[in-house]
């Protein structure tokens, strides 16, 4: 470091240097998520061709040699000489940021990516990339190394048809991994196939010799049916597809008998996780049309007034809009900001639903009754929340067997361990660092929130204790700013009951405190499975593979202890293996695929037994550690 700071210290990153220097700004991260984003950027180009009406088939292949290829039968990236840069257009697209057809409404009327950095980012972060283009009866080829052209654009052969194939391997001097995950890619491709009905998308994994093909003629109708697959539904899927002012609105919705809301919104195939004007328009129209129907048919009683929250219970919906010029709030494109979209979605949804309800009175009445039940339960839940709030966190700390708080009042430095049972709780209290570690023993299993309405959830003593200890409240009153611990660590026994308790807690956090997961505050502790002792030297191992390797290395007379419960460890052992921040291992809980997560929670924790049994049968051979 020097004090010198003049014009010569000002760096200008040219070409793709900015992407290689700061990859996280462009693809989010350099870990597994970023790796798959490189694939998605190439796939999105193919899907944009489908949106434009020029592509009907996309093939993605994970190759044995570490490469991935993405092929489509679209128009093919242009190969003629660019008038400004005087090089082939494909070279411009692959090497110049903010280039491409997405900025020209004549080339792409609707597109997901308007920043124009997609495929050039994939190229920049690839060790080797090969672009094949079929156009003009020829097959063209150009290769790149770390974003820089390593060959000229050449004609490789004659060819029929049109299309683009991008084949690349990640640059491991920047990317942390090259392990492409079949399920991660499969979930996104399935989602794209739902959102673009009729398009055929195939994923092939040559490493494991497996493949899957998605093609949904019913589009988002089948999407909603999938989301409700393990639930009892009240009516057939309500669906409409309308266009106004070049904005296409496609909505599918269906109520089930359960209590969670499952609504996904998309703009030009992008999952807008934070919603936006299109989702606001849909929910406003849904509330108004249901209220109008209920009032007109005199279904409402004097003590009930339906609000927007009453429409949520059991609602499963997919809201997909195609917008010529979407304005997203933030680089992540998680929220749509176009003000004109709200009014269009609102008026069209209200018109379509009002007509549907008049033509299907039986369905309309069943939905309204569901909403009335929800309204009464919401009022009861409001009173229960007030009761929980009155039992503030300071009161809980005085109760025997409940929260043993830490001394620190700085949430960023504080940890809360959720521990199964009194025995483990006692060990944890003895092991902890009182300065920053709090312990909350849970007596038995909390209620399964997947099967219960909010009022029942709030009446569960363990849930009430948990809510007040965490400090954020939940539902309408949830406030992450009131979080008392930035690390909430689930620490349970390594047996069937312990795993079940972990699942119940994760279901609770997912359904009622999901912002804590999204913000990275929920963790799983990883206590050891075995203590291995020889000649008074003790070592701890955390899985069967480690144990077998260590036993083989040590040989001879070994004392092997299998830990089934945290209570079997004394406080010293628990601190040394599981609670000491210097040596412990934690798993951060995050949601890689919200749709897949919703499916899994519904299946594993819901009412329907048969799907759960099928899942167990299908995955039984994958179990590595089974405690009976």
N, C-alpha and C positions, 0 to 999 in steps of 0.2 A: 504494500500500500504506500502511495506517495500523496503529497498534497497537490501534485500537478493535475490540473483539470482544464484542458483547453480544447480547441477544435479537433486536434488529432486524437483525443480520447473518445470522441463521439463516433460510435461504430454504426454502420449501416449494413444490416444483414440482407444480402441480395439473394435472389432466386428462392430456393427452398431452405436456405440456411436458418431462417427464422423457425421453421418447423423442427429442424434437427436440434437447434439450440434450446427451444422451449416447447417440446412435444406436448406437454400437458395442456398448454393453451389451446391446442388444436384438436386433440383426441381425448382429453380428460386425464389420462394417466399413461404410464408405460408398463403397467402390470397386465394381468389377464384381460381386464376390461378394455384397456387401450388396444391390446392385440386384436381383440374381436372387432373393435371399432374400425380398424384398418380394413377388415373384410366388409363390414357394413357400408363403409363409404363407397366401395366398388359395387356392392349389391344395390345401393340406392340409385346409382346411375342407371342400372338396368331397369329398376322399378319405374324410374322417371320416364324411360322409353315406353314402358307399359301404360303409364298414365297418359302419355301422348298418343297412345293407340297403335304403336309400332312394334310392340314386343308381346309375345304370348307365352314364352318359355324361358326360364332361367335355370341354369345348372351350376351348383357349387360343389367342388370336389376338394376334400382334404387328402393330399397326396402323402405317400409314404416317405418321400424325401424332404418333408418339411415345408413344401409349397402348398398354396391354396390357389385354385383357379375359379374364376367367376365368368360364366359365359351367358350370352343372351342372343336372341335372334332379332334384335332391334335394327336400327338403321346403320349402326357402326359409327364410331367416332370419325369425323371428317379427316381426310388425309391430304387434301389439296393444300397448296402453299398459302399461308396466312398473309393477307395484304400488308399488315403492319410489321410483323416480326420476320417475314421472309423465310420462314421455315414451315414444315408441315404442321397443319392444325393440331394433329394428335400430339406432336412434341410440345406445342404450346400448352395444351390441356394438361399434359403430364408434368410440366416443369414450371409453370407460371401460376402463382397464387391468384385467386380471383379472376380466373379465366373459365370459359365454358359457355355452353348454350343456355344456361339457366337465366341469364340476364336478358335474353332476347325472347319476347313473347311470341315471336313467330316460330321459334325453335321449340320452346316448351311453354305451353299455356299454363300448366300447373306443374310445380316442382317442389320437392321437399327441401333441397339444399339451395339457398340463394346466396350463400357466402362464397361459393365457387372455390372452396379449398379442399373438397372431398378427395378425389382421386389423386390430386397432386400431393396430399398429405400421405396417402398410402405409398406413393412412389418415393417420397422423401425418406420414409422410415423403413424402406425395404432394402435388404442387402442386394437383392436382384429382382427385377420386375420385367416381365415380357408382355408386350401388348400385341395381340393379333386382331386385325380388323378385316372383315369381309365387306368389300364395297366394289362397285364397278366391275364385277366379275373377276376380281382378283383377291388374293389373300395377302395382306400386308403384315409386316413384322418389324417391331423396333424393341430394343432392349435397353434397360437402364440399370445403373449401379449406384445405390445410395442417392437416387434422385437425378443423377446425371446421365444423359444419353451415352451409352457405350457402343452403340451401332447407329448407323444411318437408318432411315426408314427404307425398307427394301420390299420388293414384290417377291413373295416366296413361291407362289404358284397361282394357277387359275382357281377360281372357286365359284360355287353357286350360292345364291342367297346373300343375306347381309347379317351382320352381327359383330359383337365385340367379345373378346376373351382376354381377361387380365389374369396373369399368373404371377404370384410373388412369394418371396420368403422374407420374413421380418429381419431387420438389422439388429442383431443381438448385442451390438455395442451400445444400443440405445434402449431397445425393448428388453424387458426383464425375463420374458418367456416366449417360447415358440410353440407351446402346447395348445393347439386349437381344440376347443371343447365341442364335441358333437351336439350335446344338449343345448348349449348356449346358442349355437348357430341355428339349431332346429327350431327352438322356440321363436326366434325372430322371424325365420322364414315362414313358419306357420302363421304368425300374425300378419305378415305381408300378404300371404295367400288369402286370408280372410278378408282383408281390406281391399283387395283387388280381385273381385270374383271372376273366375274363369281362367286366371293366369296359372300356369303349371310351374311349380318350383320343386326342384329335386336337389337333395343333399346326399352326397356319397362320401363315405369315410373309407378310403382304401386301406387304412391301417388296421381297422377292425372288420373290414369286409361287411359293412352294413350301410343301408341307405333308407331314405324315406322320401316320398313324393306327396306334395300338397297341391290340391286343386279343389276349390270350393265354389261350385256354381251358385250356391245360396249366399255366399259372401258373409256379411256380418250377422245374418240370421243364424247361420250355423255357428258363428262365433258365440252368440248369446246362448244357443243351445248347449254348447260345450261348457260354458261357465256355469250353467244350471244343471249339468249332467248328473250330479250327485245330490240334487235337491228336488223337493216336491214343488211343482209350479202351479200357479193359479189359473193360467190361461195360455193359449198359443202365443208365439212371438208377434208383437206389434211391429210393423216395419213400413217405412216409406223412404222414397228416394226422389228428391225434388231439386230443381235448379232455378235460381233467380239471380240476375245480374252477374252471370258467369260463376256464381258460387253454388257448388253442388253440396246438398245436405243429405246425408244418409244416416238414418237412425233405426236401431233395432232395440226393443226393450221387452222385458218380461218380469213379472213379479213371482217370487217364490214364497213359501210359508215361513222362511227363516227371518233373521233380524238384521243381518249385515247388509250394507249397501255396497254394490260392486258396479261402479260406473267407470268406463274407460273412454277417453276422448282422444281424437286424432285429427291432425291437420296435415294434409298431403302425405299421409302415411306416418307422420312423426307422432309418437306418443307424447301428448302434452300432459305430463304428470301433474302439473299444477293447474290444469284446466285453462281458463281464459274466457273470452267473450262468447265463444260458441257453446261452452258448457253452461255458462250463466244464462244464455238465451234459452237453452233446453230446459233447465230446471225451473226458470220463471214461468215458461209456458206450461210445463207439467203441473205446477202448483195451481196456476190460474184455471186451466181446463178442468182439473179434477174438482176444484172448489165450485166452479160454475155448474158443473153437472150435478154435484151433490146438493147445491142450493136449489137448482131448477127442479130436481126430482124430489126435493124435500126429504133427503136422506139424513141430513145433519140434525142432531138434537141440540137443545139450547146450551148444554154444558160443554159443547165441543166446537172448537174452531181450528180448522186445519192449517198448519204452517208448512213451510218447505221441508222442515226436518221430519215431518210426519210422512212425507212421500218417500223417504229414504229406505225405510225398513223393507228388506226383501227385494229391493229394486236391483235388477241387473240390466245394464244398458251399455250400448256402444254408440258413441256419437262420432261420426266421421265426416269431416268437411273437406272439400277441395277448394282452395282459395288461390286465385291467380297471383296475388301479391301479399302473402302473409307477413305480418309484422309481429315478430316474436319478442317477448320481454326477456332479455338476457341471452348470453351466448349459448346456453344449453337448450334453447328452443322449448322450454318446459311449459310456457304459458303464451297463449295467443292474445295479442293486444288490439287487433282490428275492431274498432268500435262499430263499424257498419255490419259486421257479422252477427253481433248480438241481436239486433233488431230483425234481421232476416231469419235467423234460426228461431227466434221467439215467435214471430208471426206465422211462419210455415208450420212449426211444431204445433202451435195452438189450433190452427185450422185442421191439420190432419188428425190430431187427437180428438177434437170436438166431433168431427165427422165419425171417427171410429167408435167413440162412446155411444153416439146416437144409434149407430147401426148394430152395436153389440152391447145391449144393456146389461146382459148377464155378466160379462167381463167387467164392465164399468162398475157395477155394484160390488163385485168381489174386491176390486182394487180399492174403492172408496171405503168399504168396511175394514179392510186391512189398515188403511190410513187412520180411520177412527180409533181402532184398537191401539195403534201406535201413539196417537195423540194422548189418550188416557194414560198409557204407560209412560209417556214422556213427562207428563205432569207428576206422576208418582215418582219417577226417577229424579226429577228436579228437587222434590222434597227430600229424597234419600241423599242426594248430593249435598244439600244444605246440612244434613245431619253429619255426613262424613266431614264436611268442611269445619263444622264446629268442634269435632274431635281433631284438633290440629295436631301437627307432628310433635309438638312439645309434650302434649298429654300422653301420647303413645309411649314415649321413652320411659315413663314412670310405671308402665304396666309390666308385670313379671312375664318373662319369656318372650317379650316383644323386642322393639328396636333398641339396640345398644348403639347410640349415636357416637360419632367421632367428635373430636375437639374442634377441628377446623370448620369454619363457616364459609370457606371459599369453595364453591361447587367444582371449580376446575381442578382442585387438589383433592377432592373427596371421592371415596368409593363406597358403594353399598353392595354388600354380599347378601344375596337371597339364598338362604341355607335351608335344607330339608331337615326338619325335625329338631328336637331338643338336644339329642346326643351330639349331632354334628354342630349344632349351634353353640354348644358348650365348648367344643374343641376350637371352633372358629373365634369365639370371644377370647379364649386364652391365647390364641395364636396371633391375633391381629395387632397392628400398630394403631393404638388408640387415637393417635394424632389425626389420621386421615382415613381410617377404615371403619365403617359402620357395619353392624351385623343385624340382619332381620331373619330370625328363624321362622319358618312357616310350619304350622301344625297341620299335618296332613296335606291333602291336595286341594288347590283352589278350584273353584267352579269351572267347568268347561264352558267358556263364553260362547263357543260356536253353537251351543244348543240352548242358550238362555237369552232372554230379553235383558236390557240394561238394568231394569229395576231389580231383577233377580241377582244380577252381577253385583250391584251395589249393596245388596243385603247380605252378601257373603262376607263374613268377618275377616277372613284372610285378605280378600281383595280390598276391603276398606282400609285395613292396616297398611297394605302395600301402597295404595293411592296417597294416603296422607304422608307416609314416609318419603315418597318420591317428591311430592310437593306440587306437581303440575296440575292436579285435578284431571278430568277427562271429559270427553264429549264437547259440548258447546263451550265449556269453561276451560278447556285445556290451554295452558300457557307454558310454553317451554322455558320462558324467562324465569319461571319460579322453580325450575329444576334444582334440587339440592345436591345432587351427585352427578358428576359428568361420566362416571363409570358405574353402571349397574351390572353386577356380575352374578349370573346364575351359577350356583355351586351346589350340585347334587351328587348323590351316590352313583357309582358306575354299575347300576343294575336296572332291571326293568322298571321298578317304581321310580327310581331317580330319573330315568329317561322320560317317563310319562309326566313327571312333575315339570321337567324342562319344557316338554311340548305344551303343557297347559299354560305355562308362563309365557312362552313365545306366542301362543295363540292370543293371549290377553294383550300383549304388547302390540301385536300386529293389528288386531281389530280395534283397540281403544287408545293406544298411545303410539301409533305408527311413526309420528315425527321423531320419537326417541331413536327408533331404528334407523330412519333416514339420516339423522344427524350423527350416527355412529356412537351412541351412548350405551348400547346393549352388548354384553359380552357373555361368553360361556367359559367357565373355569375348566382347566384340564388337569384334574388330580391324577396321580400315578395309579396304574393298575397293579403293579407289583413292587415289592421290596425284595431286592436280591442281596443276600449277605454271605460273605465268605471271609473267614479269618478276621471277624469283627469289622470288616470294611463293608459299609452299606451303600448300595446304589439303587436308584429308583428308575423304573422304566414305565412308559406311558402307553404301550400297545404290545400286542402279541409278537409282532415281528422283532421289536427291540429286545423283548424278553428272550426269545429263542436264540437270537444272535449273541446276547450276553452270556446266557447259560452255556452255550457252545464254547465261547471264548474262555470262560472261567473253569469249566469242567469240575470234576472232583466233588467234594463235599460242599454242597450249597444249601443255604436256608432260604427257601422261596415262600414269600407270603403274598397271597392275592387279596387286595383290598376290595371289599364289596361295599363298604360304607365309609364315609368320612369320619364317622365316630370311632372307627378302628385306629385312626391315627391320633397320636398325642399332639398337643398344640405345637411343639417344636417341629415335629415331622410335617404338620400341615403348613406351617409357615415356610419351612425350607423347600417344600415341593410345589405349593399351590398358591400361596398368598403373598410371598415376597416379590415385589415388583422387579427386583434385580434378576431373579432366576426363573420366575414362573412363565408359563405360556397361557395366553388367552386367545380365544377365537372371537373376533368381532363379527356380530350378526349384521348382515346387510342383505338387501333384496336385489338380487341380480335380475330377476324376471318376475314382476308383480303378478302377471297373469298366471304363470306357473305356480307361484306361491299361493295365490288364492285358490287355485284348483286343489293343491295339496292340503291346505288347511281344511277346506270343505270336505275332502275325501277322508282324511285321517281323523278329523275331530267332529265331523257331522253325524247326522242321524242314520244315514244309509250304510248298512253293514256290508252289502255285497261288493260295492266298489273297493272297500277297504280290504276285504278278503282277497279279491283279485289282485290288488296291489301287493299284498304280502306274498301271495303265491308267485307272482312275477319276479319279485326281487329277493326271494328267500335265499338263493344261492350267493347273493352278493354280501350277506351278513358275515362280517369278519370276527366279531366278538359277540357271543350270545350268552347271557346269564339267565339261567332257568331257576 
